[in-house]
Amino acid sequence: MRRETLLNIVLFALLPATALAAWMLDEPFIITLATKAAILALAGVGLNIALGLGGLISFGHAAFFGLGGYAMGILASHAQSYAPLMESPFLIEGTKSMPVIWLVAIVTSALAALAIGALSLRTSGVYFIMVTLAFGQMLFYFTISWPAYGGEDGLSIYVRNGFPGLNTLDPLTFFGVAFAVLALVLWGAGRLAKSAFGLALSAARQNPERVETVGLAPYRLRLVAFVISGAITGLAGALFADLNRFVSPTMFSWQTSGEIMVFVILGGVGRLFGPVAGAALFILLEHVLGGLSEFWHIYLGLILLLVVLFARGGIVGTIAGREVAHD
């Protein structure tokens, strides 16, 4: 068994093992931390498809994270107030069903990624970074000035949304839902990386001119990857909002985009389980160092600097050595 495969198994088992141990010790807060790590890892997996496979350095993925969160917040708020979203020409009501909310979050984020990607991918390099950042900031300021759903104060949801046959108010059950979604997306991302599309996308990242000579369009490959990436990040946003039972414009902020990128860089860009390792480390540092100082981000910055300078493969890449990513 390859070293990275063994490491992936350990990383995959780490979160449920932590949640089960916390449940046995009657520590619901630790279960919540494990749930948060799983959801943020899901957002990192989404970005990693664009960044790791496509080489697209997006600094605006908070746009999709926030859209997913607000999809949940808007639907759930109308369900709890019994006020329809729209009365004419069709009656559209809110809902507290997780599968329906996830579907809306995925579709909304995918459509936004299609529009943003279609424009952003006409640029490259630092211009691409700035355009994606600009879209995220546009949505950030839009939600601040949107009083119907709380404006800058955000929107609270008083009861967690439901999943058929499950008690999602139980912390361990909700963790199980989030972890199952993460596992499914990781499986899909692994298959995508090894598919013909994934190989073509990787080739377009390395040598777009050569890809064009064989009849493939790098722009289309990158756009599809960007849409898939945005849809997954939007799903993570819906779960994150459900975990906190609260949405606010900060979900759209550039700091959120930066944190999602930090998960990927810490764990290893292009490594399938890199976002899982990065998100778990981030939550651990936030919990441990945050209790010591409110300036714990200084220590996170030092760790990130060391990773960038001396461990460019991130946690997974450093431990696995020079083995090929996505295995």
Residue, then its C-alpha position, 0 to 999 in steps of 0.5 A: m500500500r502506498r504511503e499516501t493511500l495509507l495517509n488518506i485512510v488515516l485522514f478519512a478515519l480521523l474525523p469520525a473517530t474524533a466525533l465518536a470519542a467526543w460522544m463517548l466522553d459527552e463532549p458535544f462541543i468537540i463533535t461540533l468542531a469535528t462537524k465544522a472541520a468536515i464542512l470546511a474540508l468540503a469547501g476546500v475540496g471544491l476549491n481544490i478542483a479549480l486550484g489543484l486540477g485546473g490551476l485556477i487561483s480563485f480568491g472569490h470562492a466565498a461568493f459560492f460559499g455565501l450563496g449556498g449559505y443564503a440559499m439555506g437561510i432564505l428558504a429556512s427563514h420563509a419556512q419558519s415564518y410561514a411567508p412564501l418567497m413568491e405568490s405570483p405567478f406561482l406560489i413558492e414556499g420556504t422549506k426546512s428539508m435539507p435535500v431540497i436546500w442542498l439542491v437549491a444551493i448547488v444549482t444557485s452556486a453552479l449558475a453563479a460560477l458559470a456566469i463568474g467563470a465565463l467572464s473571469l476565465r477570459t483573463s489569467g494570472v493576477y487579473f483572474i485573481m482580482v476579478t474573482l475577488a471583485f465578484g465576491q466583494m460585490l455579493f458581500y456589499f449586496t448582502i450588507s445592503w439587503p435589509a429583507y434578510g438582515g443586512e449586515d446583522g445577518l439572519s438567524i434560523y431558530v430550528r435546524n433543518g431536517f433530513p428524512g428519518l434523522n434527528t439532525l438536532d443531535p450533534l453526532t447525527f448532524f456530524g454523520v450527515a456532513f461527513a457522509v456528504l464529504a465522503l461522497v464528494l471526495w469519492g467523486a473528486g477522486r474519480l473526476a481527477k482520474s477521468a478523461f476530463g480530469l486528465a485533460l484539465s490537468a494537461a491544460r494546466q500544464n501546457p494549454e497550447r499542446v491541449e489546443t493542438v489536439g482539438l480540446a478547448p482549455y477555456r471550456l475545460r476550465l469553465v466546467a471545472f470552475v462550475i463544479s468547484g463552485a457547486i461543491t463550495g455552495l453545498a459546503g456553505a449551506l451545511f455551514a449555515d445549517l451548523n451555525r443556524f445563522v448566515s451573514p455577509t461575512m460568508f462572502s468576505w475575502q477573509t473567507s476566501g482566504e481561509i478556504m485557500v489556506f485549507v488547501i495550501l496547508g493540506g496540499v494543493g492537488r492532493l485529494f485529502g489535502p483539504v481534509a488535513g488542512a481544515a482539521l489543522f485549522i480548526l485544531l489551531e483555532h481551538v487550541l491557540g484561540g484559547l491562548s490569544e485572540f491574535w492566534h492568526i499570527y501563529l497560523g501565518l507562521i505555520l503557513l509561511l513554513v509550509v510555503l517555504f519548506a513543505r510546498g506539498g503541504i501536510v499530505g505532500t510532505i508525509a507522502g513524499r514525491e508521490v503523484a497527487h490524487d492517488 
